[in-house]
Amino acid sequence: MLVEGKVAVIFGGSGAIGSAVAHALAREGAQVYLGARNQDKLSSVADEIRAAGGKAETFLIDVLDEQSASEHVAQLALQTGGFDVVINATGFVHNQGKGIAELSLTEFRQGIDPFLAAQFNLSKAVIPYMGGDRAGVILSVVAPAGPMAIPGHLGHVVGSAGMEAFTRALACELAPKNIRVICVRSHALDGAIQAGSYTSEVFAPKAQAAGLTVEQWVAGAAQSTMLKRLPTLSQIAELMAFLASDHAGAMTATVVNMTAGTTLD
């Protein structure tokens, strides 16, 4: 098993990506702790994992509240004795499609502030309980927009680039503590909307403007990739399980490209 005996904390554990990663890590032997704001959704995911033979617990947390997040993580650390794997699978609705003439400052910052605040808050909260003789890894997921030049996505592009830059900077700081930091750059995921992803709401205005359903718009996005297909929810979950394992122990300060060839760097 890839992560047998490891303690894995998944922020955004009730979402499409978070729950898929939780299933993969639990199957590979990790004790998973799922954090989010909705207990009913968390309990549903945890019940599914337990029914499949895995180990899962839940906790409520608001990753945008620095003080509260720190306190909740500290309480969890007392329960677990520390963390081996930390996953940031949080996501926030933001504008995609408006040019700067129509975009307000608030809408611009929707693509930046919550994503970076969540990454900062959860990283700061978990670091005291990781590393040393107990090697740790912090993994996050980011959209492919960072290295791209696309109209109508100002906040989204800047926020995505910021997440990648944060990964590199934090990895340099945490390497002496034996903590790796990796970001997975993923395209829209096949199966994510069907699994309840918030991206359905993000993509809806663009799909409507093109006279398409969200499902049709996503299918069209697949044709824009080099492979003419999107990565799947299952593929990102399996990749994250590998990156969390000792097999990826020499990987840090990097962005793993999972965009089906949409971006090349």
N, C-alpha and C positions, 0 to 999 in steps of 0.2 A: 504493500500500500504506500502511496506517495507521501502522505502526511500523517502516518499512523502516530497516535499519541499527542499530536500537536493541538494547541488551543487556538482556534480561529475565531476572530471577531469580525462580523460583517455588518458594516453600517449601510443602511438601505437594504437590510436583509429581507424585507417584504416585497421588494420590487422585482421586476422581471429578471434583471441581471443578478441581483443579490441572491434571490432564491435559487436560481440555476447554479450559481457558484456554491452556495451552501450545500445543495444536494451533492455536487461533485466532491467537495471537500469531506463531507460526512461519509460518503461512499469510500473515500480513500483513507478513512481512519481518523479524521480529526473530530474533536469535540467542538461543535460550532455554537456560537452565541450570536443570535440575530437581533440587531438593534434597529429601531425605526420609531415612528410616532403613533402608529396604529396597531393596538394590541391584537385586534381581531385578525388582521392580515398576518401579523407575525405568528400568531398561534396556529393559523392554518398551515403556514409553511413548516413550522416546527413539527406539527402533527404528521405531515406527509413524510418528513425525514425520519421520524421515529418509526412510522409504519413500514418504512423501507429498511429498518434495522440500524439506522444511524443515531447519533447522539446530538440532541439539539435543545438549547434553552433560549429564552427571549429576554429582552430588556427594553424599556422605553427610553428614548433619548431624542433630544433636539440638537442636532449638530451645529446649528446656527447660533446657539446660545453657549458662549465660551465657558462661562462659570458652571452652568448646569451640566454641560457635557463633561467637563473635568471631574465634577463630583460623581456623576454616574459611572464614568470609567473607573475611577478610584474604587468605588464600591464593587464593581465587577472584578477588578484585579484582586481584591481581598478574597473573593470567592474562588477565583481560578488559580491564583498564585503567579499570575503573569500571562503574557501573550506571546505566541510564536508567529502568528499570521494575522495581519489586519487588512481588511478589504474596504475600500471606499467605493461603494456602488450607489451612492446617493445621486439624485438627479433633480433638476429644478426647471419648471416651465419658464421659457424665455422667448423673446421675439426672434423669428427668422423670416426675412422677406422684405422688411422696410428699409428703404434707403435713408441716408442721413437727413434728408429734407423732411421726411415724415417721422423720423425716429426721435423720441424724447430722450432726455438724459436718463430718466428712470428706466426706460425700456432698454437703452444701451447697457446700463449696469446690471440688468437682469441676467445677462449672459456672462457676467464676470463675477460680481460680488458673492452670490451664494455659493458658487462652485469653489472659489478660492477660500472663502471663509470656512466652509465645511472641511476642506482639506487641511487648512491650518489648525482648526479647532480639534479635529479628531487626532491629527498627528501629534500635536502638543500634549493632548491628554494621554495617549497610549505610550509615548516614548519612555516615561519613567519606569514602565513595567515590562520593558523589552530589552533584548541585547545582552551583552556580556558573554558569559558562558552559554547562554541560551540564545542562539542566533535567531534574529527576527527579520521579518520582511513586511513592508507596507506596500500594498498594491492598489492602484486606482485605474479607472477607466475614463478615457477622454474621447470626444468626437474627433473626426479627422480634419477639422477646419483649420487648426493652428498653422500649418505650412501653406494653406491655400489662399488664393486671392479670388474671392467670390463676392458678387454684389449683394447687398441687402442682408449681410450677416456680420455687421461690424462688431457688436458685442460678443457674438458667438465665436468669431475668429479670435478676438483678443483674449477672451476667457479660455479658449482651448489652448492657445499658445502659452498663456500664463500657467496652466496646469502642467504643461510639459516642462516649462522652465522651473517651476516649483519642484518637480521631481528631481531634476538634476542638482539643484541647489541643496535640497534637503539630503539627498544621498551623500553628497560630499561632507556634510556636517555630521551625518550619522554613521558613516563608515567606520570611524574609530570605535564606535559602540557596538559593532557587529550587527548592524541593522541595515538591510538592503532596502532600496526604494525603487520601484519600477512602475511605469505607467503603460497601459495598453491602449494604443490608439485604434479604435474600432470604427468601422463604418456602421450605418444602420444595420440592425441585426434581423435576419430572417427569423420570424417566430416571436419576436419581442412584443409587438403590438398585440398579437393574439394572447400573449401571456400577461397583458395588462400594463405594458410600459407607458410611462408618462409621455413618451415621444409621439404618441398618437395625437395628443393635443398640440404639440409643437409643430408637427407636420401638417395638421389640418388646414391652416390658412394657405400654405403653398399648394396643397392639393386642390383646394377649392378654387384658387386663382387659375389653376390649369384645367379646371373642369373635370377633375378626377376624384375618385375616392382616395382615402389615405392608402388603402391597400394597393390601388393602381399606381399611385405615386411612388410607393416603395418599390414596386416591381420595376418601374421605370428607372429608379436609382440603381438597381442591380445592373441594368444594361450600360450604365456609365462606367462600370468598373472594368479593369483589365481582364478579369476572369469571367465577366458577364454573370456574376452571381454575388450575393451578399454573404458575409460570414453568418453563421447561425448562432443561436443562443447556446446550443450545446457546445459548439466549438470554442466560444469564449470561456465557458465554464471549465472545459477541459484544459485550456491554455492556462487559466488562472491557477488551477490545481497544480500544474507542472511548475509554474513560476514560484509557487509557494513551497515547493519541495526542495530537498537538498540537491536534486539534480541540477537546479538552476542557481546553486549557491555562489557561483562566480559572476552572476548578473546583477548589476546595480547601476543607478544613474543613467538609465536607458529608457527609450520609448519603443515598445514592441509594436511593429506595424501589422495590423490585422484589418487592412482596408481593401483587400482583394485587388491590390495594385492601383488604387485610386491615388494614393500618395506614395512617393518613392524614397524619401529620405528617412 
